[in-house]
């Protein structure tokens, strides 16, 4: 899961954590785009289903502030 660093993180004052080891962010063709440096986790509850989800923080387009899975 990915989330935009400028729109939602700042808007909702989400507390983020720094990764101990940077993760490479690769484009669809495999080329290195940048490195992921921060993340946060959120606990999602849907009815009786509970799951902790990890979001990596990257730069996304304003029209797409969250990517929940790869298409």
PyMOL Python script that loads the backbone (N, CA, C, O; Angstrom):
from pymol import cmd

cmd.read_pdbstr("""\
ATOM      1  N   UNK A   1       0.829  -1.162   0.000  1.00  0.00           N
ATOM      2  CA  UNK A   1       0.000   0.000   0.000  1.00  0.00           C
ATOM      3  C   UNK A   1       0.888   1.246   0.000  1.00  0.00           C
ATOM      4  O   UNK A   1       1.939   1.278   0.640  1.00  0.00           O
ATOM      5  N   UNK A   2       0.447   2.261  -0.725  1.00  0.00           N
ATOM      6  CA  UNK A   2       1.201   3.510  -0.818  1.00  0.00           C
ATOM      7  C   UNK A   2       0.270   4.683  -0.536  1.00  0.00           C
ATOM      8  O   UNK A   2      -0.929   4.614  -0.807  1.00  0.00           O
ATOM      9  N   UNK A   3       0.828   5.752   0.007  1.00  0.00           N
ATOM     10  CA  UNK A   3       0.053   6.957   0.283  1.00  0.00           C
ATOM     11  C   UNK A   3       0.901   8.175  -0.072  1.00  0.00           C
ATOM     12  O   UNK A   3       2.122   8.163   0.085  1.00  0.00           O
ATOM     13  N   UNK A   4       0.239   9.219  -0.549  1.00  0.00           N
ATOM     14  CA  UNK A   4       0.939  10.436  -0.946  1.00  0.00           C
ATOM     15  C   UNK A   4       1.430  11.207   0.270  1.00  0.00           C
ATOM     16  O   UNK A   4       0.689  11.420   1.230  1.00  0.00           O
ATOM     17  N   UNK A   5       2.682  11.618   0.214  1.00  0.00           N
ATOM     18  CA  UNK A   5       3.292  12.302   1.366  1.00  0.00           C
ATOM     19  C   UNK A   5       2.755  13.706   1.579  1.00  0.00           C
ATOM     20  O   UNK A   5       2.794  14.210   2.702  1.00  0.00           O
ATOM     21  N   UNK A   6       2.258  14.349   0.538  1.00  0.00           N
ATOM     22  CA  UNK A   6       1.842  15.746   0.671  1.00  0.00           C
ATOM     23  C   UNK A   6       0.363  15.919   1.003  1.00  0.00           C
ATOM     24  O   UNK A   6       0.007  16.818   1.766  1.00  0.00           O
ATOM     25  N   UNK A   7      -0.493  15.086   0.453  1.00  0.00           N
ATOM     26  CA  UNK A   7      -1.919  15.346   0.637  1.00  0.00           C
ATOM     27  C   UNK A   7      -2.466  14.800   1.955  1.00  0.00           C
ATOM     28  O   UNK A   7      -2.914  15.584   2.791  1.00  0.00           O
ATOM     29  N   UNK A   8      -2.444  13.517   2.165  1.00  0.00           N
ATOM     30  CA  UNK A   8      -3.117  12.944   3.322  1.00  0.00           C
ATOM     31  C   UNK A   8      -2.287  12.959   4.603  1.00  0.00           C
ATOM     32  O   UNK A   8      -2.833  13.145   5.690  1.00  0.00           O
ATOM     33  N   UNK A   9      -1.000  12.768   4.489  1.00  0.00           N
ATOM     34  CA  UNK A   9      -0.135  12.750   5.674  1.00  0.00           C
ATOM     35  C   UNK A   9      -0.210  14.089   6.410  1.00  0.00           C
ATOM     36  O   UNK A   9      -0.395  14.126   7.626  1.00  0.00           O
ATOM     37  N   UNK A  10      -0.070  15.162   5.681  1.00  0.00           N
ATOM     38  CA  UNK A  10      -0.111  16.495   6.293  1.00  0.00           C
ATOM     39  C   UNK A  10      -1.524  16.892   6.712  1.00  0.00           C
ATOM     40  O   UNK A  10      -1.720  17.497   7.766  1.00  0.00           O
ATOM     41  N   UNK A  11      -2.499  16.552   5.885  1.00  0.00           N
ATOM     42  CA  UNK A  11      -3.888  16.938   6.157  1.00  0.00           C
ATOM     43  C   UNK A  11      -4.400  16.330   7.463  1.00  0.00           C
ATOM     44  O   UNK A  11      -5.090  16.999   8.232  1.00  0.00           O
ATOM     45  N   UNK A  12      -4.062  15.059   7.715  1.00  0.00           N
ATOM     46  CA  UNK A  12      -4.573  14.365   8.894  1.00  0.00           C
ATOM     47  C   UNK A  12      -3.535  14.212  10.007  1.00  0.00           C
ATOM     48  O   UNK A  12      -3.766  13.493  10.979  1.00  0.00           O
ATOM     49  N   UNK A  13      -2.398  14.883   9.865  1.00  0.00           N
ATOM     50  CA  UNK A  13      -1.338  14.835  10.881  1.00  0.00           C
ATOM     51  C   UNK A  13      -0.978  13.406  11.276  1.00  0.00           C
ATOM     52  O   UNK A  13      -0.889  13.083  12.461  1.00  0.00           O
ATOM     53  N   UNK A  14      -0.776  12.569  10.292  1.00  0.00           N
ATOM     54  CA  UNK A  14      -0.438  11.167  10.534  1.00  0.00           C
ATOM     55  C   UNK A  14       1.006  11.076  11.005  1.00  0.00           C
ATOM     56  O   UNK A  14       1.903  11.674  10.410  1.00  0.00           O
ATOM     57  N   UNK A  15       1.221  10.330  12.067  1.00  0.00           N
ATOM     58  CA  UNK A  15       2.569  10.138  12.600  1.00  0.00           C
ATOM     59  C   UNK A  15       3.264   9.065  11.777  1.00  0.00           C
ATOM     60  O   UNK A  15       2.768   7.947  11.640  1.00  0.00           O
ATOM     61  N   UNK A  16       4.422   9.423  11.232  1.00  0.00           N
ATOM     62  CA  UNK A  16       5.150   8.489  10.375  1.00  0.00           C
ATOM     63  C   UNK A  16       6.440   8.044  11.066  1.00  0.00           C
ATOM     64  O   UNK A  16       6.942   8.687  11.988  1.00  0.00           O
ATOM     65  N   UNK A  17       6.949   6.915  10.577  1.00  0.00           N
ATOM     66  CA  UNK A  17       8.198   6.368  11.106  1.00  0.00           C
ATOM     67  C   UNK A  17       9.187   6.202   9.964  1.00  0.00           C
ATOM     68  O   UNK A  17       8.798   5.981   8.817  1.00  0.00           O
ATOM     69  N   UNK A  18      10.472   6.312  10.290  1.00  0.00           N
ATOM     70  CA  UNK A  18      11.528   6.157   9.297  1.00  0.00           C
ATOM     71  C   UNK A  18      11.902   4.688   9.186  1.00  0.00           C
ATOM     72  O   UNK A  18      12.044   4.001  10.197  1.00  0.00           O
ATOM     73  N   UNK A  19      12.063   4.204   7.952  1.00  0.00           N
ATOM     74  CA  UNK A  19      12.526   2.836   7.735  1.00  0.00           C
ATOM     75  C   UNK A  19      13.974   2.701   8.185  1.00  0.00           C
ATOM     76  O   UNK A  19      14.773   3.615   7.982  1.00  0.00           O
ATOM     77  N   UNK A  20      14.314   1.583   8.785  1.00  0.00           N
ATOM     78  CA  UNK A  20      15.700   1.338   9.179  1.00  0.00           C
ATOM     79  C   UNK A  20      16.578   1.116   7.958  1.00  0.00           C
ATOM     80  O   UNK A  20      17.742   1.517   7.932  1.00  0.00           O
ATOM     81  N   UNK A  21      16.002   0.468   6.940  1.00  0.00           N
ATOM     82  CA  UNK A  21      16.699   0.216   5.669  1.00  0.00           C
ATOM     83  C   UNK A  21      15.832   0.767   4.550  1.00  0.00           C
ATOM     84  O   UNK A  21      14.658   0.413   4.444  1.00  0.00           O
ATOM     85  N   UNK A  22      16.396   1.628   3.718  1.00  0.00           N
ATOM     86  CA  UNK A  22      15.634   2.208   2.605  1.00  0.00           C
ATOM     87  C   UNK A  22      15.193   1.127   1.637  1.00  0.00           C
ATOM     88  O   UNK A  22      15.926   0.172   1.381  1.00  0.00           O
ATOM     89  N   UNK A  23      13.972   1.286   1.090  1.00  0.00           N
ATOM     90  CA  UNK A  23      13.451   0.338   0.105  1.00  0.00           C
ATOM     91  C   UNK A  23      13.467   1.005  -1.273  1.00  0.00           C
ATOM     92  O   UNK A  23      12.996   2.133  -1.416  1.00  0.00           O
ATOM     93  N   UNK A  24      14.001   0.324  -2.279  1.00  0.00           N
ATOM     94  CA  UNK A  24      13.979   0.908  -3.618  1.00  0.00           C
ATOM     95  C   UNK A  24      12.555   0.941  -4.177  1.00  0.00           C
ATOM     96  O   UNK A  24      11.794  -0.012  -4.012  1.00  0.00           O
ATOM     97  N   UNK A  25      12.209   2.027  -4.828  1.00  0.00           N
ATOM     98  CA  UNK A  25      10.921   2.166  -5.497  1.00  0.00           C
ATOM     99  C   UNK A  25      11.187   2.063  -6.988  1.00  0.00           C
ATOM    100  O   UNK A  25      11.835   2.926  -7.580  1.00  0.00           O
ATOM    101  N   UNK A  26      10.685   1.012  -7.575  1.00  0.00           N
ATOM    102  CA  UNK A  26      10.957   0.749  -8.994  1.00  0.00           C
ATOM    103  C   UNK A  26       9.723   1.011  -9.852  1.00  0.00           C
ATOM    104  O   UNK A  26       8.592   0.784  -9.420  1.00  0.00           O
ATOM    105  N   UNK A  27       9.951   1.484 -11.051  1.00  0.00           N
ATOM    106  CA  UNK A  27       8.887   1.709 -12.025  1.00  0.00           C
ATOM    107  C   UNK A  27       8.460   0.367 -12.620  1.00  0.00           C
ATOM    108  O   UNK A  27       9.085  -0.660 -12.358  1.00  0.00           O
ATOM    109  N   UNK A  28       7.399   0.381 -13.415  1.00  0.00           N
ATOM    110  CA  UNK A  28       6.890  -0.852 -14.017  1.00  0.00           C
ATOM    111  C   UNK A  28       7.936  -1.545 -14.886  1.00  0.00           C
ATOM    112  O   UNK A  28       7.907  -2.767 -15.026  1.00  0.00           O
ATOM    113  N   UNK A  29       8.862  -0.778 -15.471  1.00  0.00           N
ATOM    114  CA  UNK A  29       9.897  -1.372 -16.325  1.00  0.00           C
ATOM    115  C   UNK A  29      11.128  -1.821 -15.527  1.00  0.00           C
ATOM    116  O   UNK A  29      12.114  -2.273 -16.109  1.00  0.00           O
ATOM    117  N   UNK A  30      11.069  -1.695 -14.197  1.00  0.00           N
ATOM    118  CA  UNK A  30      12.165  -2.158 -13.354  1.00  0.00           C
ATOM    119  C   UNK A  30      13.218  -1.116 -13.015  1.00  0.00           C
ATOM    120  O   UNK A  30      14.102  -1.376 -12.199  1.00  0.00           O
ATOM    121  N   UNK A  31      13.139   0.059 -13.629  1.00  0.00           N
ATOM    122  CA  UNK A  31      14.115   1.103 -13.350  1.00  0.00           C
ATOM    123  C   UNK A  31      13.873   1.724 -11.975  1.00  0.00           C
ATOM    124  O   UNK A  31      12.729   1.891 -11.552  1.00  0.00           O
ATOM    125  N   UNK A  32      14.943   2.057 -11.297  1.00  0.00           N
ATOM    126  CA  UNK A  32      14.853   2.675  -9.980  1.00  0.00           C
ATOM    127  C   UNK A  32      14.329   4.105 -10.110  1.00  0.00           C
ATOM    128  O   UNK A  32      14.877   4.909 -10.864  1.00  0.00           O
ATOM    129  N   UNK A  33      13.269   4.410  -9.373  1.00  0.00           N
ATOM    130  CA  UNK A  33      12.685   5.745  -9.387  1.00  0.00           C
ATOM    131  C   UNK A  33      13.212   6.577  -8.218  1.00  0.00           C
ATOM    132  O   UNK A  33      13.649   7.714  -8.400  1.00  0.00           O
ATOM    133  N   UNK A  34      13.166   5.999  -7.022  1.00  0.00           N
ATOM    134  CA  UNK A  34      13.635   6.670  -5.810  1.00  0.00           C
ATOM    135  C   UNK A  34      13.704   5.632  -4.697  1.00  0.00           C
ATOM    136  O   UNK A  34      13.649   4.428  -4.950  1.00  0.00           O
ATOM    137  N   UNK A  35      13.825   6.109  -3.468  1.00  0.00           N
ATOM    138  CA  UNK A  35      13.843   5.201  -2.329  1.00  0.00           C
ATOM    139  C   UNK A  35      12.716   5.566  -1.368  1.00  0.00           C
ATOM    140  O   UNK A  35      12.438   6.743  -1.139  1.00  0.00           O
ATOM    141  N   UNK A  36      12.079   4.556  -0.816  1.00  0.00           N
ATOM    142  CA  UNK A  36      11.049   4.761   0.197  1.00  0.00           C
ATOM    143  C   UNK A  36      11.768   4.915   1.528  1.00  0.00           C
ATOM    144  O   UNK A  36      12.589   4.076   1.898  1.00  0.00           O
ATOM    145  N   UNK A  37      11.459   5.990   2.245  1.00  0.00           N
ATOM    146  CA  UNK A  37      12.164   6.282   3.495  1.00  0.00           C
ATOM    147  C   UNK A  37      11.275   6.215   4.729  1.00  0.00           C
ATOM    148  O   UNK A  37      11.776   6.042   5.840  1.00  0.00           O
ATOM    149  N   UNK A  38       9.949   6.350   4.551  1.00  0.00           N
ATOM    150  CA  UNK A  38       9.043   6.412   5.696  1.00  0.00           C
ATOM    151  C   UNK A  38       7.801   5.535   5.492  1.00  0.00           C
ATOM    152  O   UNK A  38       7.466   5.147   4.373  1.00  0.00           O
ATOM    153  N   UNK A  39       7.143   5.245   6.592  1.00  0.00           N
ATOM    154  CA  UNK A  39       5.931   4.428   6.566  1.00  0.00           C
ATOM    155  C   UNK A  39       5.068   4.763   7.786  1.00  0.00           C
ATOM    156  O   UNK A  39       5.499   5.481   8.688  1.00  0.00           O
ATOM    157  N   UNK A  40       3.859   4.236   7.795  1.00  0.00           N
ATOM    158  CA  UNK A  40       3.022   4.239   8.994  1.00  0.00           C
ATOM    159  C   UNK A  40       2.089   3.042   8.904  1.00  0.00           C
ATOM    160  O   UNK A  40       1.886   2.480   7.827  1.00  0.00           O
ATOM    161  N   UNK A  41       1.526   2.659  10.031  1.00  0.00           N
ATOM    162  CA  UNK A  41       0.563   1.560  10.042  1.00  0.00           C
ATOM    163  C   UNK A  41      -0.770   2.076  10.550  1.00  0.00           C
ATOM    164  O   UNK A  41      -0.842   3.024  11.332  1.00  0.00           O
ATOM    165  N   UNK A  42      -1.816   1.427  10.085  1.00  0.00           N
ATOM    166  CA  UNK A  42      -3.171   1.782  10.501  1.00  0.00           C
ATOM    167  C   UNK A  42      -3.934   0.484  10.751  1.00  0.00           C
ATOM    168  O   UNK A  42      -3.726  -0.518  10.067  1.00  0.00           O
ATOM    169  N   UNK A  43      -4.800   0.521  11.724  1.00  0.00           N
ATOM    170  CA  UNK A  43      -5.627  -0.640  12.041  1.00  0.00           C
ATOM    171  C   UNK A  43      -6.989  -0.430  11.403  1.00  0.00           C
ATOM    172  O   UNK A  43      -7.690   0.528  11.730  1.00  0.00           O
ATOM    173  N   UNK A  44      -7.368  -1.321  10.495  1.00  0.00           N
ATOM    174  CA  UNK A  44      -8.647  -1.209   9.801  1.00  0.00           C
ATOM    175  C   UNK A  44      -9.610  -2.243  10.361  1.00  0.00           C
ATOM    176  O   UNK A  44      -9.261  -3.410  10.543  1.00  0.00           O
ATOM    177  N   UNK A  45     -10.828  -1.791  10.629  1.00  0.00           N
ATOM    178  CA  UNK A  45     -11.863  -2.670  11.168  1.00  0.00           C
ATOM    179  C   UNK A  45     -13.073  -2.600  10.245  1.00  0.00           C
ATOM    180  O   UNK A  45     -13.637  -1.529  10.022  1.00  0.00           O
ATOM    181  N   UNK A  46     -13.462  -3.749   9.715  1.00  0.00           N
ATOM    182  CA  UNK A  46     -14.657  -3.856   8.877  1.00  0.00           C
ATOM    183  C   UNK A  46     -15.506  -4.976   9.473  1.00  0.00           C
ATOM    184  O   UNK A  46     -15.171  -6.155   9.360  1.00  0.00           O
ATOM    185  N   UNK A  47     -16.601  -4.590  10.103  1.00  0.00           N
ATOM    186  CA  UNK A  47     -17.464  -5.529  10.809  1.00  0.00           C
ATOM    187  C   UNK A  47     -16.643  -6.268  11.870  1.00  0.00           C
ATOM    188  O   UNK A  47     -16.151  -5.640  12.808  1.00  0.00           O
ATOM    189  N   UNK A  48     -16.488  -7.580  11.738  1.00  0.00           N
ATOM    190  CA  UNK A  48     -15.705  -8.351  12.707  1.00  0.00           C
ATOM    191  C   UNK A  48     -14.291  -8.628  12.219  1.00  0.00           C
ATOM    192  O   UNK A  48     -13.532  -9.336  12.881  1.00  0.00           O
ATOM    193  N   UNK A  49     -13.938  -8.083  11.085  1.00  0.00           N
ATOM    194  CA  UNK A  49     -12.613  -8.309  10.502  1.00  0.00           C
ATOM    195  C   UNK A  49     -11.681  -7.163  10.880  1.00  0.00           C
ATOM    196  O   UNK A  49     -12.006  -5.996  10.663  1.00  0.00           O
ATOM    197  N   UNK A  50     -10.522  -7.499  11.447  1.00  0.00           N
ATOM    198  CA  UNK A  50      -9.533  -6.498  11.861  1.00  0.00           C
ATOM    199  C   UNK A  50      -8.198  -6.827  11.214  1.00  0.00           C
ATOM    200  O   UNK A  50      -7.756  -7.976  11.222  1.00  0.00           O
ATOM    201  N   UNK A  51      -7.554  -5.793  10.649  1.00  0.00           N
ATOM    202  CA  UNK A  51      -6.254  -5.993  10.003  1.00  0.00           C
ATOM    203  C   UNK A  51      -5.390  -4.744  10.174  1.00  0.00           C
ATOM    204  O   UNK A  51      -5.874  -3.621  10.036  1.00  0.00           O
ATOM    205  N   UNK A  52      -4.124  -4.949  10.472  1.00  0.00           N
ATOM    206  CA  UNK A  52      -3.161  -3.847  10.484  1.00  0.00           C
ATOM    207  C   UNK A  52      -2.548  -3.731   9.103  1.00  0.00           C
ATOM    208  O   UNK A  52      -2.094  -4.723   8.534  1.00  0.00           O
ATOM    209  N   UNK A  53      -2.533  -2.530   8.567  1.00  0.00           N
ATOM    210  CA  UNK A  53      -2.044  -2.313   7.206  1.00  0.00           C
ATOM    211  C   UNK A  53      -0.871  -1.343   7.243  1.00  0.00           C
ATOM    212  O   UNK A  53      -0.926  -0.312   7.914  1.00  0.00           O
ATOM    213  N   UNK A  54       0.176  -1.678   6.528  1.00  0.00           N
ATOM    214  CA  UNK A  54       1.365  -0.845   6.425  1.00  0.00           C
ATOM    215  C   UNK A  54       1.290  -0.025   5.143  1.00  0.00           C
ATOM    216  O   UNK A  54       1.069  -0.572   4.062  1.00  0.00           O
ATOM    217  N   UNK A  55       1.472   1.276   5.264  1.00  0.00           N
ATOM    218  CA  UNK A  55       1.504   2.172   4.117  1.00  0.00           C
ATOM    219  C   UNK A  55       2.907   2.747   3.968  1.00  0.00           C
ATOM    220  O   UNK A  55       3.466   3.298   4.917  1.00  0.00           O
ATOM    221  N   UNK A  56       3.471   2.615   2.768  1.00  0.00           N
ATOM    222  CA  UNK A  56       4.728   3.292   2.455  1.00  0.00           C
ATOM    223  C   UNK A  56       4.386   4.679   1.937  1.00  0.00           C
ATOM    224  O   UNK A  56       3.406   4.851   1.212  1.00  0.00           O
ATOM    225  N   UNK A  57       5.181   5.656   2.301  1.00  0.00           N
ATOM    226  CA  UNK A  57       4.921   7.041   1.931  1.00  0.00           C
ATOM    227  C   UNK A  57       5.787   7.417   0.739  1.00  0.00           C
ATOM    228  O   UNK A  57       7.015   7.356   0.806  1.00  0.00           O
ATOM    229  N   UNK A  58       5.131   7.811  -0.360  1.00  0.00           N
ATOM    230  CA  UNK A  58       5.828   8.202  -1.583  1.00  0.00           C
ATOM    231  C   UNK A  58       5.125   9.434  -2.160  1.00  0.00           C
ATOM    232  O   UNK A  58       4.114   9.886  -1.621  1.00  0.00           O
ATOM    233  N   UNK A  59       5.654   9.961  -3.235  1.00  0.00           N
ATOM    234  CA  UNK A  59       5.024  11.085  -3.933  1.00  0.00           C
ATOM    235  C   UNK A  59       4.089  10.530  -4.996  1.00  0.00           C
ATOM    236  O   UNK A  59       4.519   9.826  -5.910  1.00  0.00           O
ATOM    237  N   UNK A  60       2.798  10.853  -4.868  1.00  0.00           N
ATOM    238  CA  UNK A  60       1.790  10.433  -5.840  1.00  0.00           C
ATOM    239  C   UNK A  60       1.108  11.658  -6.431  1.00  0.00           C
ATOM    240  O   UNK A  60       1.284  12.774  -5.943  1.00  0.00           O
ATOM    241  N   UNK A  61       0.342  11.446  -7.467  1.00  0.00           N
ATOM    242  CA  UNK A  61      -0.437  12.532  -8.053  1.00  0.00           C
ATOM    243  C   UNK A  61      -1.562  12.937  -7.112  1.00  0.00           C
ATOM    244  O   UNK A  61      -2.103  12.083  -6.410  1.00  0.00           O
ATOM    245  N   UNK A  62      -1.930  14.218  -7.077  1.00  0.00           N
ATOM    246  CA  UNK A  62      -3.020  14.670  -6.196  1.00  0.00           C
ATOM    247  C   UNK A  62      -4.348  13.958  -6.457  1.00  0.00           C
ATOM    248  O   UNK A  62      -5.148  13.787  -5.537  1.00  0.00           O
ATOM    249  N   UNK A  63      -4.585  13.546  -7.691  1.00  0.00           N
ATOM    250  CA  UNK A  63      -5.838  12.857  -8.016  1.00  0.00           C
ATOM    251  C   UNK A  63      -5.867  11.422  -7.505  1.00  0.00           C
ATOM    252  O   UNK A  63      -6.939  10.825  -7.400  1.00  0.00           O
ATOM    253  N   UNK A  64      -4.694  10.858  -7.184  1.00  0.00           N
ATOM    254  CA  UNK A  64      -4.608   9.480  -6.693  1.00  0.00           C
ATOM    255  C   UNK A  64      -3.752   9.484  -5.427  1.00  0.00           C
ATOM    256  O   UNK A  64      -2.568   9.149  -5.481  1.00  0.00           O
ATOM    257  N   UNK A  65      -4.344   9.861  -4.278  1.00  0.00           N
ATOM    258  CA  UNK A  65      -3.538   9.992  -3.055  1.00  0.00           C
ATOM    259  C   UNK A  65      -3.204   8.669  -2.367  1.00  0.00           C
ATOM    260  O   UNK A  65      -2.337   8.626  -1.495  1.00  0.00           O
ATOM    261  N   UNK A  66      -3.898   7.576  -2.762  1.00  0.00           N
ATOM    262  CA  UNK A  66      -3.669   6.289  -2.114  1.00  0.00           C
ATOM    263  C   UNK A  66      -3.688   5.179  -3.166  1.00  0.00           C
ATOM    264  O   UNK A  66      -4.526   5.182  -4.068  1.00  0.00           O
ATOM    265  N   UNK A  67      -2.756   4.233  -3.041  1.00  0.00           N
ATOM    266  CA  UNK A  67      -2.774   3.018  -3.858  1.00  0.00           C
ATOM    267  C   UNK A  67      -2.912   1.857  -2.885  1.00  0.00           C
ATOM    268  O   UNK A  67      -2.019   1.606  -2.075  1.00  0.00           O
ATOM    269  N   UNK A  68      -4.042   1.144  -2.969  1.00  0.00           N
ATOM    270  CA  UNK A  68      -4.292   0.055  -2.039  1.00  0.00           C
ATOM    271  C   UNK A  68      -3.710  -1.282  -2.502  1.00  0.00           C
ATOM    272  O   UNK A  68      -3.418  -2.153  -1.682  1.00  0.00           O
ATOM    273  N   UNK A  69      -3.545  -1.440  -3.800  1.00  0.00           N
ATOM    274  CA  UNK A  69      -2.906  -2.649  -4.333  1.00  0.00           C
ATOM    275  C   UNK A  69      -2.469  -2.386  -5.754  1.00  0.00           C
ATOM    276  O   UNK A  69      -2.882  -1.411  -6.383  1.00  0.00           O
ATOM    277  N   UNK A  70      -1.634  -3.264  -6.244  1.00  0.00           N
ATOM    278  CA  UNK A  70      -1.184  -3.137  -7.634  1.00  0.00           C
ATOM    279  C   UNK A  70      -2.284  -3.659  -8.549  1.00  0.00           C
ATOM    280  O   UNK A  70      -2.923  -4.661  -8.229  1.00  0.00           O
ATOM    281  N   UNK A  71      -2.521  -2.992  -9.698  1.00  0.00           N
ATOM    282  CA  UNK A  71      -3.595  -3.443 -10.608  1.00  0.00           C
ATOM    283  C   UNK A  71      -3.256  -4.766 -11.262  1.00  0.00           C
ATOM    284  O   UNK A  71      -4.046  -5.284 -12.051  1.00  0.00           O
TER     285      UNK A  71
END
""", "prot")
cmd.dss("prot")
cmd.show_as("cartoon", "prot")
cmd.util.cbc("prot")
cmd.orient("prot")
